[in-house]
């Protein structure tokens, strides 16, 4: 199918194996499109109230014509870990865009521009003398990046990329990522109130040196915070480790750690990356209590975890 043609309110059908119950079919509607759930810089999930539970991931989300328009991926769950009417699916067009790369190379090649961007608020629009809040404001240009070589500057507002209108900040990373590396594209910016077109030679987005720790005695999995993750989560710095998985019933889950939390301290010692996290955890003794400083949303909290 074509997920771009999907409408909010349209009926959809989810198929999967929730809790090991094979060939389960549930029905619902499209609750929202292009939903950002904080899983990365390319978020644009389909939100549905069709019942999606553990075991549904990877199953198809179809329209009433029987066309696959999404791949069931994630849920927001209650205390039971089951469905509460909020599920998410990857749009099928996103999957189709990377299919050739996966078939040929076994990995996805994404385009790279080399800028850090931010949303344009009404206050910023007034300060930069912009007529509206559309576009993406360049807050930083990565040295030796395609953007720097093309003349992109801090304070530029990117409003068009390779013919695609950049309506919001969130739209730009997706457009850039889908641009073939090696292609030279026109990028239109507003600089000092005037429109300017630059020619940018897109490079390959290299894999970040990101390490993922295995499930540890706390029953959680963490990963390094890359620049893309920091930007997606609107973090001012890349220090700490991101909790990517929590096993319920284990010490971390019982103490209240959640997926998406950022651990910045253990035992009042600063944690910058996964290596420091693993080192700190390895020193914890059975029966001891680990005091963690955790960033959650816009707040910072302490969590004490009792090791079994």
Secondary structure, 3 states (H helix, E strand, C coil): CCHHHCCCCCEEEEEECHHHCCCEEEEEEEEEEEECCCCCCCCCEEEECCCCCCCCCCCEEEECCCCEEEEEEEEEECCCCCEEEEEEEEEHHHHHHHHHHHHHHCCCCCEECCEEEECCCHHHHHHCCCCCCCCEEEEEECCCCHHHHHCCCCCCEEEEECCEECCCHHHHHHHHHCCCCCCEEEEEEEECCEEEEEEEECEECCCCCCCECCCCCCCEEEEECCHHHHHHCCCCCCCCEEEEEECCCCHHHHHCCCCCCEEEEECCEECCCHHHHHHHHHCCCCCCEEEEEEEECCEEEEEEEECC
